[in-house]
Amino acid sequence: MTVGVTHLLDGTPTGITIRAGLPRMSFGSTIAHESLHVWIHQHRIPPLAPPVEEGLCQLAADEWLRRQSDPRAGLLRRAIATSPDPVYGAGFRAARDALGGRRVGELLRYVGRYGVLP
């Protein structure tokens, strides 16, 4: 079920749509996810394979959830980490593994330069 979409016009972000009525933790993690899509396009990162881009965006959602004190954040983090989806779930796990000891900014610079996860 799609809960968020980043709108592009000729590769330029023009807006984000989020499904109405989401609980706070779901809304916040969706905004974090979609905001990274916007960042990727604003920085003119060359097209990425779907598991790389969605995995990075799920990493942003997970990072946002990690900083929340709400116990539901942990449930959502587990759902992201264990998702069987080959794009979102496997992509997240690959991005998380690539993060290693790096900061997220370092990982994004690497992907922006080489178009793949390290």
All heavy atoms as an XYZ file, in Angstrom:
905
protein
N       0.844     -1.174      0.000
C       0.000      0.000      0.000
C       0.892      1.241      0.000
O       1.737      1.409      0.878
C      -0.896     -0.012      1.231
C      -1.685      1.261      1.381
S      -2.902      1.261      2.696
C      -1.920      1.020      4.132
N       0.717      2.080     -0.981
C       1.504      3.307     -1.085
C       0.965      4.335     -0.098
O      -0.227      4.628     -0.077
C       1.430      3.866     -2.519
O       1.916      2.877     -3.419
C       2.238      5.132     -2.655
N       1.870      4.894      0.712
C       1.463      5.916      1.669
C       2.081      7.276      1.349
O       1.651      8.285      1.883
C       1.761      5.512      3.128
C       0.940      4.296      3.534
C       3.229      5.255      3.335
N       3.083      7.291      0.483
C       3.719      8.546      0.113
C       4.261      8.482     -1.297
O       4.668      7.418     -1.761
N       4.229      9.638     -1.957
C       4.728      9.741     -3.333
C       5.450     11.076     -3.471
O       4.961     12.109     -3.006
C       3.570      9.684     -4.356
C       4.077      9.908     -5.768
C       2.817      8.376     -4.267
N       6.614     11.032     -4.121
C       7.319     12.259     -4.482
C       7.012     12.532     -5.944
O       7.186     11.672     -6.796
C       8.838     12.093     -4.276
O       9.079     11.849     -2.893
C       9.604     13.332     -4.716
N       6.529     13.734     -6.225
C       6.170     14.107     -7.584
C       7.354     14.804     -8.254
O       7.996     15.669     -7.648
C       4.959     15.048     -7.569
C       3.774     14.438     -6.896
N       2.961     13.526     -7.502
C       3.295     14.595     -5.638
C       2.017     13.154     -6.666
N       2.203     13.784     -5.513
N       7.631     14.397     -9.499
C       8.734     14.962    -10.275
C       8.198     15.491    -11.595
O       7.277     14.927    -12.183
C       9.785     13.890    -10.566
C      10.410     13.171     -9.377
C      11.268     12.017     -9.857
C      11.227     14.135     -8.537
N       8.792     16.555    -12.064
C       8.521     17.088    -13.394
C       9.872     17.274    -14.061
O      10.678     18.087    -13.608
C       7.761     18.415    -13.311
C       7.422     19.080    -14.638
C       6.518     18.176    -15.488
C       6.742     20.414    -14.394
N      10.133     16.484    -15.083
C      11.429     16.508    -15.763
C      12.587     16.312    -14.785
O      13.623     16.973    -14.870
C      11.622     17.809    -16.545
C      10.587     17.980    -17.643
O      10.190     16.959    -18.250
O      10.163     19.123    -17.881
N      12.397     15.418    -13.814
C      13.448     15.103    -12.860
C      13.569     16.073    -11.698
O      14.404     15.884    -10.819
N      12.736     17.120    -11.685
C      12.764     18.098    -10.597
C      11.609     17.838     -9.647
O      10.460     17.729    -10.083
C      12.643     19.531    -11.164
O      13.745     19.754    -12.054
C      12.660     20.574    -10.056
N      11.892     17.720     -8.343
C      10.804     17.486     -7.386
C       9.839     18.666     -7.364
O      10.262     19.826     -7.335
C      11.511     17.356     -6.042
C      12.962     17.232     -6.341
C      13.189     17.790     -7.696
N       8.546     18.357     -7.409
C       7.523     19.407     -7.374
C       6.609     19.282     -6.173
O       5.827     20.188     -5.907
C       6.680     19.391     -8.659
O       6.042     18.117     -8.778
C       7.533     19.683     -9.886
N       6.680     18.182     -5.455
C       5.833     18.031     -4.277
C       5.862     16.616     -3.739
O       6.388     15.702     -4.366
N       5.287     16.487     -2.566
C       5.147     15.192     -1.896
C       3.685     15.050     -1.511
O       3.085     16.000     -1.000
C       6.030     15.123     -0.626
C       7.512     15.171     -0.981
C       5.714     13.876      0.186
C       8.433     15.262      0.236
N       3.126     13.883     -1.734
C       1.771     13.579     -1.281
C       1.860     12.453     -0.263
O       2.514     11.440     -0.517
C       0.878     13.143     -2.459
O       0.817     14.198     -3.414
C      -0.525     12.815     -1.989
N       1.199     12.644      0.876
C       1.171     11.642      1.944
C      -0.287     11.278      2.202
O      -1.147     12.164      2.271
C       1.800     12.183      3.255
C       3.220     12.718      3.017
C       1.779     11.122      4.351
C       4.234     11.695      2.635
N      -0.563      9.988      2.342
C      -1.916      9.509      2.626
C      -2.423     10.163      3.914
O      -1.699     10.225      4.916
C      -1.904      8.000      2.782
C      -3.282      7.400      3.063
C      -3.213      5.906      3.231
N      -2.711      5.240      2.053
C      -3.489      4.814      1.037
N      -4.781      5.000      1.083
N      -2.948      4.198      0.009
N      -3.660     10.613      3.891
C      -4.274     11.239      5.065
C      -4.530     10.209      6.150
O      -4.748      9.025      5.872
C      -5.589     11.904      4.658
N      -4.489     10.663      7.377
C      -4.881      9.841      8.512
C      -3.827      8.900      9.062
O      -4.142      8.048      9.892
N      -2.586      9.032      8.613
C      -1.541      8.154      9.137
C      -1.233      8.490     10.595
O      -1.226      9.664     10.979
C      -0.244      8.320      8.336
C      -0.222      7.819      6.903
C       1.116      8.155      6.259
C      -0.484      6.333      6.849
N      -0.916      7.481     11.397
C      -0.438      7.766     12.754
C       0.876      8.550     12.690
O       1.611      8.477     11.698
C      -0.206      6.377     13.354
C      -0.979      5.432     12.495
C      -1.037      6.052     11.128
N       1.162      9.275     13.745
C       2.334     10.168     13.777
C       3.626      9.470     13.364
O       4.405     10.007     12.572
C       2.480     10.757     15.177
C       3.635     11.733     15.298
C       3.714     12.324     16.715
N       4.871     13.169     16.835
C       6.105     12.736     17.115
N       6.337     11.462     17.294
N       7.108     13.588     17.214
N       3.906      8.293     13.886
C       5.158      7.606     13.570
C       5.210      7.219     12.085
O       6.255      7.346     11.446
C       5.341      6.355     14.436
C       5.603      6.628     15.902
S       7.167      7.479     16.198
C       6.563      9.109     16.586
N       4.117      6.765     11.542
C       4.074      6.410     10.119
C       4.208      7.655      9.252
O       4.924      7.648      8.243
C       2.765      5.687      9.778
O       2.706      4.453     10.436
N       3.536      8.729      9.650
C       3.627      9.983      8.900
C       5.063     10.500      8.893
O       5.618     10.831      7.843
C       2.689     11.030      9.512
C       2.736     12.353      8.815
C       2.034     12.562      7.645
C       3.491     13.399      9.328
C       2.087     13.792      6.993
C       3.552     14.619      8.687
C       2.838     14.824      7.511
N       5.692     10.532     10.060
C       7.058     11.054     10.148
C       8.052     10.233      9.355
O       8.911     10.782      8.653
N       7.945      8.913      9.446
C       8.887      8.074      8.702
C       8.642      8.183      7.196
O       9.591      8.135      6.408
C       8.823      6.621      9.174
O       7.565      6.039      8.911
N       7.389      8.374      6.800
C       7.088      8.553      5.373
C       7.639      9.873      4.867
O       8.213      9.936      3.770
C       5.569      8.459      5.127
O       5.113      7.179      5.579
C       5.236      8.619      3.656
N       7.508     10.924      5.656
C       8.086     12.226      5.272
C       9.607     12.106      5.144
O      10.204     12.632      4.203
C       7.714     13.322      6.296
C       6.254     13.717      6.143
C       8.617     14.539      6.161
C       5.930     14.482      4.880
N      10.244     11.415      6.076
C      11.705     11.229      6.001
C      12.072     10.483      4.726
O      13.016     10.874      4.015
C      12.205     10.468      7.230
N      11.336      9.422      4.415
C      11.587      8.623      3.207
C      11.436      9.492      1.956
O      12.340      9.552      1.112
C      10.596      7.452      3.179
C      10.676      6.610      1.950
N      11.226      5.349      1.965
C      10.274      6.827      0.667
C      11.166      4.837      0.746
N      10.583      5.722     -0.060
N      10.302     10.172      1.844
C      10.044     10.969      0.635
C      10.987     12.166      0.542
O      11.383     12.561     -0.561
C       8.585     11.425      0.593
C       7.576     10.291      0.510
C       7.752      9.362     -0.674
O       8.200      9.818     -1.757
O       7.436      8.159     -0.537
N      11.378     12.724      1.676
C      12.315     13.854      1.665
C      13.666     13.455      1.088
O      14.327     14.259      0.426
C      12.496     14.419      3.069
O      11.292     15.003      3.510
N      14.085     12.206      1.321
C      15.356     11.786      0.733
C      15.218     11.617     -0.779
O      16.160     11.922     -1.513
C      15.908     10.515      1.380
C      17.341     10.213      0.953
C      18.297     11.381      1.231
C      17.858      8.962      1.618
N      14.052     11.185     -1.263
C      13.833     11.179     -2.721
C      14.022     12.595     -3.269
O      14.689     12.796     -4.290
C      12.424     10.694     -3.068
C      12.227      9.226     -3.034
N      12.934      8.340     -3.827
C      11.358      8.467     -2.315
C      12.517      7.107     -3.586
N      11.569      7.159     -2.667
N      13.433     13.578     -2.582
C      13.566     14.970     -3.013
C      15.036     15.370     -3.019
O      15.537     15.945     -3.995
C      12.735     15.913     -2.106
C      13.075     17.370     -2.380
C      11.244     15.654     -2.301
N      15.759     15.069     -1.955
C      17.185     15.428     -1.851
C      17.972     14.820     -3.013
O      18.802     15.496     -3.629
C      17.736     14.952     -0.509
C      19.140     15.389     -0.258
C      19.541     16.522      0.393
C      20.343     14.712     -0.678
N      20.923     16.579      0.407
C      21.428     15.485     -0.245
C      20.591     13.535     -1.364
C      22.747     15.122     -0.479
C      21.907     13.169     -1.604
C      22.961     13.955     -1.161
N      17.728     13.547     -3.299
C      18.436     12.858     -4.377
C      18.229     13.587     -5.703
O      19.183     13.832     -6.447
C      17.987     11.379     -4.465
C      18.566     10.588     -3.288
C      18.381     10.754     -5.802
C      17.956      9.196     -3.103
N      16.999     13.976     -5.978
C      16.717     14.646     -7.255
C      17.202     16.093     -7.258
O      17.669     16.585     -8.290
C      15.230     14.542     -7.583
C      14.848     13.143     -7.957
N      15.068     12.628     -9.220
C      14.300     12.140     -7.236
C      14.661     11.380     -9.255
N      14.196     11.054     -8.054
N      17.117     16.785     -6.125
C      17.626     18.157     -6.059
C      19.134     18.202     -6.262
O      19.655     19.173     -6.794
C      17.280     18.807     -4.714
C      15.845     19.221     -4.606
C      15.537     19.842     -3.255
O      16.177     19.553     -2.241
N      14.532     20.700     -3.239
N      19.821     17.151     -5.854
C      21.276     17.103     -6.009
C      21.704     16.451     -7.318
O      22.881     16.168     -7.517
C      21.913     16.400     -4.799
C      21.914     17.266     -3.595
N      20.823     17.396     -2.758
C      22.863     18.087     -3.094
C      21.111     18.256     -1.807
N      22.340     18.693     -1.978
N      20.717     16.218     -8.171
C      20.972     15.696     -9.527
C      21.817     14.415     -9.504
O      22.704     14.215    -10.335
C      21.643     16.739    -10.403
C      20.869     18.037    -10.524
C      19.749     17.866    -11.496
N      19.060     19.142    -11.708
C      17.757     19.249    -11.795
N      17.007     18.179    -11.715
N      17.202     20.414    -11.981
N      21.518     13.551     -8.530
C      22.176     12.244     -8.482
C      21.702     11.469     -9.716
O      20.505     11.443     -9.994
C      21.788     11.479     -7.193
C      22.091     12.307     -5.938
C      22.435     10.098     -7.155
C      23.524     12.547     -5.623
N      22.597     10.869    -10.466
C      22.166     10.087    -11.634
C      21.176      8.996    -11.202
O      21.179      8.574    -10.044
C      23.469      9.472    -12.162
C      24.540     10.368    -11.645
C      24.054     10.873    -10.318
N      20.334      8.537    -12.124
C      19.339      7.514    -11.759
C      19.983      6.317    -11.057
O      21.032      5.826    -11.477
C      18.738      7.104    -13.103
C      18.929      8.312    -13.975
C      20.240      8.923    -13.536
N      19.361      5.910     -9.986
C      19.852      4.789     -9.180
C      18.946      3.583     -9.396
O      17.762      3.736     -9.675
C      19.838      5.163     -7.690
C      20.663      6.376     -7.283
C      20.378      6.753     -5.838
C      22.150      6.101     -7.482
N      19.499      2.396     -9.230
C      18.681      1.187     -9.267
C      17.631      1.303     -8.161
O      17.922      1.821     -7.074
C      19.558     -0.043     -9.047
N      16.403      0.849     -8.404
C      15.358      0.970     -7.377
C      15.753      0.459     -5.993
O      15.486      1.154     -4.999
C      14.177      0.193     -7.971
C      14.355      0.366     -9.450
C      15.863      0.309     -9.658
N      16.419     -0.698     -5.850
C      16.791     -1.109     -4.488
C      17.770     -0.145     -3.806
O      17.746      0.001     -2.582
C      17.430     -2.492     -4.675
C      16.884     -2.992     -5.972
C      16.721     -1.749     -6.821
N      18.608      0.528     -4.588
C      19.557      1.483     -3.999
C      18.798      2.723     -3.525
O      18.923      3.135     -2.369
C      20.676      1.864     -4.998
C      21.550      2.977     -4.437
C      21.508      0.637     -5.343
N      17.991      3.319     -4.409
C      17.276      4.547     -4.023
C      16.267      4.279     -2.913
O      16.234      4.997     -1.910
C      16.575      5.179     -5.224
C      15.910      6.489     -4.850
C      15.563      7.374     -6.021
O      16.044      7.140     -7.146
O      14.808      8.337     -5.806
N      15.449      3.258     -3.064
C      14.442      2.974     -2.032
C      15.104      2.515     -0.735
O      14.624      2.843      0.352
C      13.432      1.946     -2.523
C      12.594      2.406     -3.705
C      11.764      3.656     -3.454
O      11.547      4.056     -2.289
O      11.327      4.258     -4.451
N      16.197      1.783     -0.850
C      16.920      1.358      0.351
C      17.460      2.546      1.128
O      17.363      2.596      2.358
N      18.015      3.525      0.408
C      18.502      4.742      1.074
C      17.353      5.510      1.716
O      17.483      6.024      2.834
C      19.244      5.628      0.072
C      20.600      5.116     -0.398
C      21.093      5.936     -1.582
C      21.615      5.125      0.740
N      16.232      5.570      1.019
C      15.076      6.293      1.560
C      14.505      5.577      2.786
O      14.093      6.226      3.750
C      14.023      6.488      0.476
S      14.580      7.628     -0.813
N      14.527      4.244      2.765
C      14.111      3.493      3.948
C      15.108      3.699      5.087
O      14.717      3.734      6.255
C      13.969      2.007      3.625
C      12.741      1.675      2.795
C      11.456      1.935      3.537
O      10.994      3.073      3.636
N      10.860      0.888      4.079
N      16.379      3.862      4.752
C      17.390      4.158      5.762
C      17.082      5.506      6.430
O      17.192      5.639      7.651
C      18.781      4.175      5.131
C      19.964      4.357      6.068
C      20.103      3.165      7.015
C      21.246      4.528      5.255
N      16.662      6.491      5.644
C      16.283      7.797      6.207
C      15.084      7.641      7.140
O      15.052      8.239      8.224
C      15.967      8.782      5.087
N      14.100      6.836      6.725
C      12.931      6.591      7.577
C      13.354      5.920      8.881
O      12.907      6.300      9.966
C      11.906      5.737      6.829
N      14.221      4.928      8.780
C      14.702      4.216      9.951
C      15.473      5.147     10.884
O      15.313      5.081     12.109
C      15.581      3.032      9.517
C      16.074      2.216     10.689
O      15.252      1.506     11.297
O      17.285      2.294     11.003
N      16.303      5.999     10.324
C      17.071      6.954     11.143
C      16.128      7.901     11.887
O      16.353      8.231     13.046
C      18.057      7.742     10.272
C      19.256      6.938      9.836
C      20.185      6.613     10.988
O      20.520      7.509     11.781
O      20.563      5.437     11.108
N      15.067      8.348     11.198
C      14.095      9.236     11.859
C      13.420      8.483     13.000
O      13.304      9.007     14.114
C      13.060      9.751     10.859
C      12.121     10.728     11.490
C      12.327     12.066     11.662
C      10.849     10.428     12.089
N      11.251     12.629     12.327
C      10.331     11.633     12.593
C      10.104      9.269     12.232
C       9.095     11.709     13.228
C       8.871      9.342     12.878
C       8.382     10.554     13.367
N      12.981      7.266     12.731
C      12.308      6.468     13.757
C      13.225      6.178     14.939
O      12.778      6.166     16.095
C      11.807      5.154     13.150
C      10.607      5.273     12.223
C      10.447      3.999     11.402
C       9.336      5.598     13.012
N      14.501      5.966     14.679
C      15.471      5.674     15.742
C      15.538      6.800     16.760
O      15.812      6.579     17.943
C      16.847      5.422     15.127
C      17.889      4.922     16.106
C      19.194      4.558     15.407
N      19.810      5.663     14.709
C      20.537      6.623     15.288
N      20.737      6.613     16.585
N      21.075      7.582     14.557
N      15.260      7.998     16.329
C      15.368      9.169     17.212
C      14.072      9.463     17.985
O      14.012     10.428     18.747
C      15.763     10.386     16.386
C      17.189     10.305     15.883
C      17.520     11.463     14.953
N      18.913     11.512     14.633
C      19.531     10.772     13.719
N      18.835      9.869     13.037
N      20.813     10.897     13.477
N      13.058      8.651     17.783
C      11.772      8.888     18.435
C      11.671      8.088     19.726
O      12.209      6.991     19.834
C      10.617      8.514     17.495
C      10.674      9.185     16.139
C      10.846     10.686     16.221
O      10.071     11.381     16.888
N      11.868     11.201     15.549
N      10.956      8.631     20.706
C      10.787      7.928     21.976
C       9.520      7.080     22.006
O       9.328      6.297     22.934
C      10.782      8.930     23.134
O       9.731      9.849     22.957
N       8.674      7.201     21.023
C       7.416      6.451     20.960
C       7.712      4.962     20.750
O       8.472      4.598     19.857
C       6.581      6.993     19.800
C       5.175      6.448     19.773
O       5.000      5.225     19.910
O       4.243      7.256     19.584
N       7.141      4.063     21.560
C       7.413      2.627     21.390
C       6.976      2.089     20.029
O       7.516      1.086     19.554
C       6.633      1.961     22.521
C       5.752      2.999     23.103
C       6.268      4.334     22.695
N       6.046      2.752     19.375
C       5.622      2.309     18.037
C       6.730      2.496     17.013
O       6.757      1.820     15.988
C       4.348      3.036     17.615
C       3.133      2.591     18.435
C       1.974      3.477     18.203
N       2.238      4.724     18.908
C       1.308      5.585     19.276
N       0.055      5.357     18.979
N       1.614      6.686     19.921
N       7.668      3.379     17.298
C       8.796      3.576     16.375
C       9.595      2.286     16.245
O      10.022      1.919     15.149
C       9.695      4.717     16.860
N       9.789      1.590     17.343
C      10.519      0.321     17.310
C       9.806     -0.726     16.461
O      10.442     -1.493     15.737
N       8.501     -0.747     16.537
C       7.729     -1.687     15.719
C       7.900     -1.387     14.233
O       8.076     -2.300     13.419
C       6.247     -1.623     16.093
C       5.886     -2.057     17.506
C       4.413     -1.773     17.795
C       6.193     -3.529     17.705
N       7.858     -0.113     13.890
C       8.035      0.276     12.483
C       9.456     -0.005     12.009
O       9.664     -0.432     10.871
C       7.669      1.744     12.282
C       6.173      2.053     12.409
C       5.941      3.558     12.408
C       5.381      1.383     11.309
N      10.426      0.213     12.879
C      11.816     -0.088     12.510
C      11.994     -1.573     12.227
O      12.671     -1.957     11.278
C      12.787      0.360     13.607
C      12.906      1.862     13.723
C      13.989      2.262     14.690
N      15.287      1.972     14.062
C      16.368      1.647     14.743
N      16.345      1.555     16.064
N      17.498      1.405     14.108
N      11.385     -2.413     13.051
C      11.467     -3.860     12.826
C      10.787     -4.241     11.513
O      11.277     -5.107     10.784
C      10.869     -4.633     14.000
C      11.856     -4.780     15.150
C      11.380     -5.723     16.233
N      10.251     -5.216     17.017
C      10.318     -4.240     17.912
N      11.467     -3.638     18.153
N       9.254     -3.864     18.582
N       9.673     -3.598     11.220
C       8.972     -3.884      9.962
C       9.841     -3.512      8.764
O       9.892     -4.243      7.766
C       7.641     -3.141      9.912
N      10.540     -2.385      8.842
C      11.447     -1.977      7.759
C      12.582     -2.994      7.631
O      12.897     -3.448      6.534
C      12.014     -0.558      8.029
C      10.917      0.490      7.857
C      13.206     -0.264      7.119
C      11.308      1.890      8.322
N      13.180     -3.359      8.743
C      14.355     -4.245      8.730
C      14.037     -5.659      8.272
O      14.905     -6.331      7.721
C      14.996     -4.281     10.114
N      12.819     -6.109      8.485
C      12.479     -7.499      8.153
C      11.588     -7.620      6.923
O      11.168     -8.730      6.587
C      11.784     -8.182      9.351
O      10.568     -7.484      9.652
C      12.699     -8.220     10.568
N      11.336     -6.515      6.247
C      10.473     -6.563      5.063
C      11.033     -7.542      4.030
O      12.212     -7.468      3.671
C      10.368     -5.176      4.429
O       9.723     -5.272      3.164
N      10.184     -8.436      3.512
C      10.642     -9.370      2.486
C      10.698     -8.749      1.085
O      11.180     -9.378      0.154
C       9.595    -10.492      2.537
C       8.353     -9.803      2.995
C       8.818     -8.728      3.944
N      10.242     -7.519      0.950
C      10.205     -6.865     -0.364
C      11.622     -6.761     -0.932
O      12.529     -6.282     -0.252
C       9.581     -5.477     -0.228
C       9.351     -4.824     -1.570
O      10.321     -4.256     -2.125
O       8.220     -4.891     -2.077
N      11.831     -7.178     -2.187
C      13.184     -7.163     -2.763
C      13.723     -5.758     -3.035
O      14.934     -5.583     -3.138
C      13.035     -7.954     -4.062
C      11.587     -7.884     -4.390
C      10.849     -7.764     -3.086
N      12.839     -4.783     -3.153
C      13.294     -3.411     -3.394
C      13.426     -2.662     -2.069
O      14.494     -2.159     -1.733
C      12.344     -2.668     -4.364
C      12.711     -1.193     -4.472
C      12.367     -3.339     -5.737
N      12.345     -2.583     -1.302
C      12.350     -1.805     -0.066
C      13.076     -2.524      1.075
O      13.901     -1.927      1.752
C      10.918     -1.461      0.349
C      10.265     -0.475     -0.579
C       9.677     -0.885     -1.766
C      10.244      0.872     -0.269
C       9.079      0.018     -2.626
C       9.656      1.797     -1.112
C       9.075      1.357     -2.298
O       8.504      2.267     -3.132
N      12.768     -3.777      1.288
C      13.374     -4.522      2.394
C      14.833     -4.857      2.140
O      15.716     -4.518      2.931
N      15.093     -5.543      1.015
C      16.482     -5.899      0.685
C      17.302     -4.636      0.422
O      18.474     -4.567      0.792
C      16.520     -6.833     -0.520
N      16.677     -3.642     -0.189
C      17.382     -2.375     -0.427
C      17.786     -1.707      0.869
O      18.905     -1.200      1.006
N      16.870     -1.708      1.845
C      17.201     -1.133      3.152
C      18.360     -1.885      3.794
O      19.306     -1.274      4.298
C      15.993     -1.158      4.100
C      16.389     -0.917      5.528
C      16.745      0.355      5.955
C      16.465     -1.959      6.437
C      17.148      0.587      7.263
C      16.863     -1.752      7.745
C      17.206     -0.468      8.155
N      18.289     -3.211      3.802
C      19.347     -3.980      4.455
C      20.697     -3.750      3.785
O      21.726     -3.631      4.465
C      18.961     -5.464      4.491
C      17.817     -5.718      5.488
C      17.474     -7.184      5.624
N      16.874     -7.744      4.425
C      15.579     -7.659      4.110
N      14.741     -7.013      4.920
N      15.125     -8.221      3.011
N      20.704     -3.611      2.458
C      21.958     -3.325      1.755
C      22.468     -1.930      2.121
O      23.670     -1.742      2.349
C      21.757     -3.447      0.242
N      21.574     -0.953      2.189
C      21.976      0.414      2.556
C      22.473      0.455      3.993
O      23.487      1.093      4.290
C      20.814      1.381      2.355
N      21.780     -0.235      4.885
C      22.197     -0.287      6.295
C      23.572     -0.927      6.425
O      24.441     -0.429      7.145
C      21.167     -1.072      7.106
C      21.500     -1.161      8.588
C      20.647     -2.168      9.296
N      20.844     -3.488      8.695
C      20.003     -4.504      8.797
N      18.889     -4.374      9.479
N      20.273     -5.656      8.226
N      23.797     -2.012      5.692
C      25.099     -2.675      5.741
C      26.195     -1.782      5.151
O      27.316     -1.750      5.653
C      25.054     -4.006      5.004
C      24.170     -5.037      5.709
O      23.779     -4.812      6.882
O      23.850     -6.058      5.065
N      25.851     -1.058      4.074
C      26.829     -0.160      3.442
C      27.169      1.011      4.354
O      28.276      1.545      4.296
C      26.286      0.350      2.111
N      26.222      1.401      5.200
C      26.470      2.508      6.120
C      27.634      2.162      7.040
O      28.534      2.978      7.235
C      25.200      2.811      6.923
C      25.220      4.035      7.803
C      25.443      5.299      6.982
C      23.914      4.128      8.572
N      27.649      0.931      7.543
C      28.759      0.510      8.403
C      29.046      1.566      9.448
O      28.166      1.995     10.153
N      30.269      2.032      9.530
C      30.644      3.070     10.479
C      30.569      4.472      9.898
O      30.984      5.426     10.539
N      30.075      4.581      8.665
C      29.999      5.895      8.011
C      28.834      6.713      8.557
O      27.883      6.188      9.093
C      29.760      5.727      6.509
C      30.820      5.039      5.739
C      30.333      4.873      4.272
N      31.318      4.216      3.453
C      31.469      2.902      3.369
N      30.689      2.097      4.058
N      32.397      2.385      2.599
N      28.916      7.995      8.316
C      27.770      8.871      8.530
C      26.905      8.786      7.277
O      27.404      8.483      6.195
C      28.213     10.307      8.756
C      28.976     10.493     10.046
C      29.433     11.938     10.177
N      30.095     12.123     11.443
C      29.530     12.742     12.474
N      28.312     13.239     12.367
N      30.177     12.875     13.604
N      25.622      9.077      7.444
C      24.704      8.998      6.305
C      25.175      9.916      5.177
O      25.137      9.539      4.005
C      23.253      9.330      6.731
C      22.334      9.415      5.529
C      22.737      8.283      7.716
N      25.655     11.100      5.507
C      26.137     12.034      4.483
C      27.272     11.457      3.658
O      27.334     11.660      2.448
N      28.169     10.737      4.313
C      29.280     10.099      3.582
C      28.754      9.048      2.618
O      29.221      8.944      1.479
C      30.252      9.432      4.560
C      31.009     10.383      5.455
C      31.805      9.614      6.496
O      32.632      8.762      6.102
O      31.587      9.840      7.697
N      27.786      8.267      3.070
C      27.201      7.241      2.212
C      26.510      7.880      1.013
O      26.668      7.430     -0.124
C      26.217      6.385      3.010
C      25.504      5.278      2.239
C      26.498      4.284      1.643
C      24.508      4.568      3.150
N      25.780      8.963      1.249
C      25.089      9.640      0.145
C      26.077     10.238     -0.854
O      25.844     10.187     -2.068
C      24.154     10.717      0.689
C      22.943     10.194      1.475
C      22.188     11.355      2.100
C      22.051      9.345      0.605
N      27.180     10.787     -0.359
C      28.195     11.322     -1.278
C      28.782     10.207     -2.135
O      28.999     10.377     -3.336
C      29.292     12.050     -0.504
C      28.899     13.467     -0.108
C      30.063     14.264      0.451
N      30.545     13.744      1.730
C      29.956     13.976      2.902
N      28.868     14.703      2.954
N      30.472     13.496      4.020
N      29.049      9.060     -1.538
C      29.586      7.925     -2.278
C      28.605      7.486     -3.362
O      28.980      7.330     -4.527
C      29.883      6.760     -1.329
C      30.494      5.574     -2.036
C      31.874      5.418     -2.081
C      29.703      4.632     -2.689
C      32.450      4.340     -2.746
C      30.260      3.558     -3.356
C      31.636      3.423     -3.389
O      32.192      2.365     -4.062
N      27.362      7.306     -2.975
C      26.344      6.867     -3.948
C      26.167      7.929     -5.032
O      26.028      7.606     -6.213
C      25.010      6.555     -3.241
C      23.895      6.317     -4.250
C      25.167      5.334     -2.326
N      26.195      9.195     -4.661
C      26.081     10.264     -5.650
C      27.221     10.251     -6.650
O      27.032     10.550     -7.823
N      28.384      9.879     -6.187
C      29.562      9.868     -7.064
C      29.638      8.613     -7.951
O      29.962      8.691     -9.126
C      30.817      9.957     -6.219
C      32.072     10.057     -7.019
C      33.255     10.354     -6.137
N      34.378     10.725     -6.994
C      35.514     11.168     -6.544
N      35.686     11.326     -5.251
N      36.481     11.473     -7.371
N      29.293      7.450     -7.360
C      29.481      6.181     -8.065
C      28.176      5.496     -8.517
O      28.222      4.552     -9.294
C      30.294      5.210     -7.210
C      31.670      5.753     -6.901
C      31.977      6.235     -5.627
C      32.650      5.835     -7.876
C      33.225      6.757     -5.329
C      33.911      6.350     -7.602
C      34.189      6.807     -6.328
O      35.425      7.336     -6.043
N      27.059      5.945     -7.989
C      25.766      5.396     -8.402
C      25.415      4.045     -7.821
O      24.412      3.440     -8.204
N      26.236      3.548     -6.900
C      25.997      2.251     -6.259
C      26.361      2.366     -4.783
O      27.053      3.297     -4.375
C      26.836      1.117     -6.908
C      26.428      0.886     -8.363
C      28.326      1.414     -6.803
N      25.937      1.385     -4.028
C      26.353      1.315     -2.628
C      27.765      0.758     -2.556
O      28.139     -0.059     -3.394
C      25.410      0.402     -1.840
C      23.969      0.907     -1.696
C      23.079     -0.199     -1.141
C      23.920      2.134     -0.805
N      28.555      1.206     -1.573
C      29.914      0.669     -1.446
C      29.905     -0.801     -1.048
O      28.958     -1.310     -0.540
C      30.544      1.533     -0.364
C      29.437      2.237      0.332
C      28.250      2.191     -0.568
